[in-house]
Amino acid sequence: MNSIKSLALVGMATTALFATQAFATPCAPGTQGSPVCVATVGANGAESSLQDVFDGITSSPGDINVYTGQASPSSFWSISGSGASENAVVMEIAGNANSNSFGIFDPTDTGNYLELFGGPASTGWTSQLWNDGAGKFTAGQYDAGHNQVSLLDATFGAGNSFGYYLKAADGTFFFSDPTLNGGNAQMVAYAGDSSTSLTFDGHTGMFDAGEFLLAWEDMALQNSDKDYNDFVVVVESVNPVPEPGVLGMFGLGALLIGGFVGLRRRSLAA
C-alpha cells in the first residue's frame, strides 16, 4: 500500500514538472512564436515588425527567426567570469522613446534596481556593468560620443544574479521575469550563435555566444500590439540562470522519487 501511495506521489510530481509544457497557451491570431507570441507585423502595419528589425541588422534575412529562435530561460541572469558586461542600444521606436529607461533589478527586491540606460539613450549609446562577486553592481552609461553620462552602483541580495527591467513613461516597471508582470512576457530574448553578424550604429561584429538581443514591449501586454520592437538592446558576457521555481519543482520531484525508492526498499524487505 505504501508503495502504491508513493507511486501516486511520483506521478503527481512528474505531472507538475511537465504541466507548463503540456498546456502551453496557443498564440492569438496575428502573432506566433514560442514561448512568447510575437506580432507578425508592426503596430498598425506602419512600423517594422521585430522580424523586419532583425533582418535589417543581420547579414542575411532570417539569420535570427524571432518566432522559433527565442532563448529560454530568460528571467534571471548573471555576468560571466570576467565580472563585466557591455550593453548597447540597438534601436528604440516607441512613442515613449525619450522616457523609457532600462536596467537591472534585484531578484530578492524588485524595488532595488540599477539604471543602465536613461530616457535620452538611443542607438549608439552604451553602458558597462561590473559585479564584484559579492552583490555590488556598478554601471557606467555613455552617450553616442562616448561621453560618460552617469556612474551608479547598487548592492543586490542575490549575489551575482539579476533580472532586466524596462521602466515605461508612466513609471510602470516591466521585468524579464513574466511572473512579476502578472504572468505576461514583456521581453523576449535571442542568443548569439557565433555565426551571425550584427550591424548597427555603423559597426559590424559577430553575434557571439554569451551575447543576447533583448526585445521589449513597453505597454502592459493586454493593452499592447505585442510587436516587441519598442526597445531592443544587446547585452554581452551574461548567461541566463535557472529560474528558482523550476529548481524548486525539480527539487520536489527528486525528493518524492527518493522517498518512493526508500519506501519500496522497506516494502520488499518486510
Phi, psi and omega per residue, in radians:
M1 nan -0.770 3.135
N2 -1.070 -0.640 3.134
S3 -1.140 -0.683 3.135
I4 -1.132 -0.757 3.117
K5 -1.084 -0.727 -3.131
S6 -1.138 -0.680 3.107
L7 -1.086 -0.659 3.111
A8 -1.113 -0.696 3.120
L9 -1.124 -0.711 3.106
V10 -1.087 -0.709 3.109
G11 -1.068 -0.718 3.113
M12 -1.115 -0.714 3.141
A13 -1.120 -0.756 3.130
T14 -1.090 -0.721 3.110
T15 -1.054 -0.747 3.140
A16 -1.121 -0.665 -3.106
L17 -1.080 -0.634 -3.023
F18 -1.925 0.108 -3.085
A19 -1.084 -0.723 -3.089
T20 -1.154 -0.510 3.115
Q21 -1.379 -0.661 -3.041
A22 -1.266 -0.496 -3.054
F23 -2.056 0.737 3.107
A24 -1.091 2.427 -3.122
T25 -1.332 2.218 3.118
P26 -1.181 2.700 -3.129
C27 -1.321 2.554 3.091
A28 -1.278 2.776 3.087
P29 -0.946 2.429 -3.137
G30 1.546 -0.041 3.085
T31 -2.320 2.759 3.035
Q32 -2.760 2.878 3.115
G33 2.257 2.931 3.117
S34 -2.721 2.348 0.042
P35 -1.417 -0.108 -3.112
V36 -1.876 2.325 3.102
C37 -1.469 2.080 -3.070
V38 -1.987 2.395 3.138
A39 -1.072 2.488 -3.127
T40 -1.492 -0.175 3.057
V41 -2.339 2.808 3.085
G42 -1.277 3.016 -3.099
A43 -0.942 2.167 3.107
N44 0.989 0.308 -3.139
G45 1.309 -0.015 -3.070
A46 -1.608 -0.503 -3.125
E47 -1.649 2.833 3.025
S48 -1.230 2.437 3.025
S49 -1.249 2.904 3.105
L50 -1.077 -0.633 3.088
Q51 -1.103 -0.702 3.076
D52 -1.064 -0.735 -3.140
V53 -1.052 -0.855 -3.106
F54 -1.184 -0.641 3.086
D55 -1.093 -0.495 -3.123
G56 -1.387 -0.268 -3.119
I57 -1.986 -0.044 3.104
T58 -1.865 2.867 -3.057
S59 -1.218 -0.541 3.139
S60 -2.407 2.398 3.093
P61 -0.963 2.357 3.129
G62 1.566 -0.036 3.094
D63 -0.987 -0.636 3.022
I64 -2.085 2.038 3.100
N65 -1.627 1.976 -3.020
V66 -1.215 -0.262 -3.093
Y67 -1.674 -0.687 -3.080
T68 -1.874 -0.128 -3.058
G69 -1.818 0.380 -3.077
Q70 -1.268 2.488 3.124
A71 -1.606 2.383 3.114
S72 -2.615 2.380 0.093
P73 -1.345 2.851 3.124
S74 -2.554 0.304 -3.104
S75 -1.341 -0.771 -3.058
F76 -2.238 2.674 -2.976
W77 -2.457 2.895 2.994
S78 -2.525 2.695 3.111
I79 -1.426 2.531 -3.134
S80 -1.170 -3.102 -3.011
G81 -1.005 -0.432 -3.140
S82 -1.158 -0.392 -3.101
G83 1.368 0.150 -3.118
A84 -2.389 2.543 3.137
S85 -2.362 2.393 3.095
E86 -1.847 2.494 -3.115
N87 -2.335 2.568 3.140
A88 -2.509 2.404 3.074
V89 -1.318 2.156 3.106
V90 -1.503 -0.857 3.118
M91 -2.905 2.782 3.083
E92 -2.628 1.993 -3.086
I93 -2.104 0.199 -3.134
A94 -1.219 2.673 3.052
G95 -1.105 -0.396 3.141
N96 -1.745 0.424 -3.018
A97 -0.942 -0.647 -3.086
N98 -1.401 -0.039 -3.098
S99 -2.051 -0.429 -3.128
N100 -1.168 2.513 3.044
S101 -2.320 2.748 -2.999
F102 -2.350 2.526 3.112
G103 -3.026 -2.780 3.137
I104 -2.076 2.695 3.123
F105 -2.284 2.785 3.137
D106 -1.406 2.079 -3.141
P107 -1.053 -0.384 3.138
T108 -1.582 -0.163 -3.116
D109 -2.802 1.704 -3.065
T110 -1.136 -0.279 3.088
G111 -1.394 -0.086 3.119
N112 -1.845 1.908 -3.031
Y113 -2.498 2.927 -3.090
L114 -2.407 2.136 -3.092
E115 -1.346 2.342 3.035
L116 -1.818 -0.602 3.087
F117 -2.423 2.238 3.091
G118 -1.528 -3.120 -3.096
G119 -0.942 -0.750 -3.092
P120 -1.229 -0.231 -3.058
A121 -1.051 2.463 3.116
S122 -2.607 -3.033 -3.139
T123 -0.909 2.291 -3.103
G124 1.854 -0.336 3.100
W125 -1.412 2.543 3.111
T126 -2.335 2.878 3.012
S127 -2.558 2.695 3.079
Q128 -2.106 2.430 -3.113
L129 -2.192 2.216 3.124
W130 -2.065 2.567 3.077
N131 -2.270 2.305 -3.090
D132 -1.493 0.035 3.131
G133 1.527 -0.136 -3.121
A134 -2.096 0.291 3.076
G135 1.807 -0.138 3.128
K136 -1.582 2.193 3.104
F137 -1.986 2.444 3.071
T138 -2.205 2.340 -3.091
A139 -2.201 2.237 3.030
G140 -1.944 2.272 -3.082
Q141 -1.975 2.373 -3.045
Y142 -2.298 2.417 3.135
D143 -1.426 -3.091 -3.069
A144 -1.120 -0.340 3.090
G145 -1.617 0.162 3.122
H146 1.201 0.381 3.053
N147 -1.523 2.363 3.138
Q148 -1.232 2.217 -3.131
V149 -1.680 -0.643 -3.119
S150 -2.751 2.759 3.029
L151 -2.458 1.890 -3.023
L152 -2.207 2.794 3.065
D153 -2.533 2.803 3.111
A154 -2.744 2.663 3.106
T155 -1.964 2.181 -3.104
F156 -1.792 2.717 -3.103
G157 -1.572 0.043 -3.090
A158 -1.971 0.480 3.118
G159 1.138 -2.130 -3.093
N160 -1.529 -0.024 -3.076
S161 -1.576 2.568 3.114
F162 -2.756 2.943 2.989
G163 -2.125 2.891 3.071
Y164 -1.751 2.641 3.084
Y165 -2.367 2.745 2.933
L166 -2.183 2.157 3.116
K167 -1.735 2.105 -3.084
A168 -1.407 3.002 -3.080
A169 -1.041 -0.566 -3.114
D170 -1.509 0.121 3.114
G171 1.592 -0.030 3.119
T172 -1.255 2.346 3.074
F173 -1.698 2.314 2.998
F174 -2.005 2.384 -2.995
F175 -2.013 2.719 3.086
S176 -1.172 -0.370 3.071
D177 -1.562 1.935 -3.089
P178 -1.006 -0.506 -3.107
T179 -1.129 -0.355 3.107
L180 -1.527 -0.081 3.096
N181 -1.982 0.555 -3.104
G182 1.205 0.440 -3.140
G183 1.564 0.048 -3.097
N184 -1.717 2.375 3.090
A185 -1.474 1.927 3.112
Q186 -1.638 -0.129 -3.107
M187 -2.362 2.521 3.021
V188 -2.253 2.403 -3.025
A189 -1.981 2.628 3.119
Y190 -2.379 2.275 -3.038
A191 -1.643 2.516 3.041
G192 -1.196 2.601 -3.098
D193 -2.109 0.107 3.130
S194 1.100 0.308 3.073
S195 -2.322 -0.313 3.117
T196 -1.655 2.426 3.075
S197 -1.830 2.571 3.110
L198 -2.002 2.424 3.082
T199 -2.255 2.033 3.030
F200 -2.754 2.681 -3.098
D201 0.962 0.608 3.070
G202 1.309 0.171 -3.109
H203 -2.160 2.420 3.078
T204 -2.061 2.293 3.128
G205 -2.661 2.835 -3.137
M206 -1.272 2.404 3.069
F207 -1.503 1.546 -2.957
D208 -1.472 2.895 2.996
A209 -1.054 2.477 -3.076
G210 1.558 -0.039 3.047
E211 -1.943 2.533 -3.099
F212 -2.444 2.472 2.930
L213 -1.641 2.225 3.103
L214 -1.972 2.086 -3.100
A215 -1.966 2.276 -2.968
W216 -2.068 2.629 2.939
E217 -1.872 2.163 -2.997
D218 -1.706 0.222 3.003
M219 -2.206 2.652 3.097
A220 -0.879 2.314 -2.934
L221 -0.944 -0.682 -3.102
Q222 -1.149 -0.331 3.138
N223 -1.910 0.137 -2.989
S224 -1.822 3.042 3.086
D225 -1.595 -0.080 3.056
K226 1.038 0.568 -3.138
D227 -1.629 -0.243 3.047
Y228 0.931 0.569 3.114
N229 -2.016 0.212 -3.063
D230 -1.230 -0.631 3.114
F231 -2.623 2.130 3.141
V232 -2.168 2.228 -3.098
V233 -2.338 2.583 3.025
V234 -1.871 2.309 3.115
V235 -2.100 2.528 -3.095
E236 -2.343 2.846 -3.109
S237 1.027 0.691 3.071
V238 -2.279 2.786 3.101
N239 -2.388 2.422 3.036
P240 -1.213 2.530 3.105
V241 -1.991 2.673 -3.138
P242 -1.020 2.483 3.119
E243 -1.283 2.417 -3.123
P244 -0.927 -0.674 -3.132
G245 -1.112 -0.669 3.122
V246 -1.173 -0.760 3.107
L247 -1.062 -0.734 3.139
G248 -1.103 -0.690 -3.127
M249 -1.146 -0.770 3.125
F250 -1.177 -0.609 3.080
G251 -1.094 -0.723 3.111
L252 -1.112 -0.755 3.138
G253 -1.071 -0.763 3.135
A254 -1.111 -0.689 3.133
L255 -1.086 -0.802 -3.123
L256 -1.171 -0.710 3.117
I257 -1.127 -0.713 3.089
G258 -1.079 -0.710 3.105
G259 -1.113 -0.684 3.131
F260 -1.095 -0.760 -3.130
V261 -1.075 -0.745 3.133
G262 -1.110 -0.791 3.129
L263 -1.129 -0.661 3.138
R264 -1.104 -0.715 3.123
R265 -1.117 -0.731 3.138
R266 -1.150 -0.623 -3.140
S267 -1.146 -0.703 -3.134
L268 -1.234 -0.532 -3.118
A269 -1.354 -0.356 -3.080
A270 -1.232 nan nan
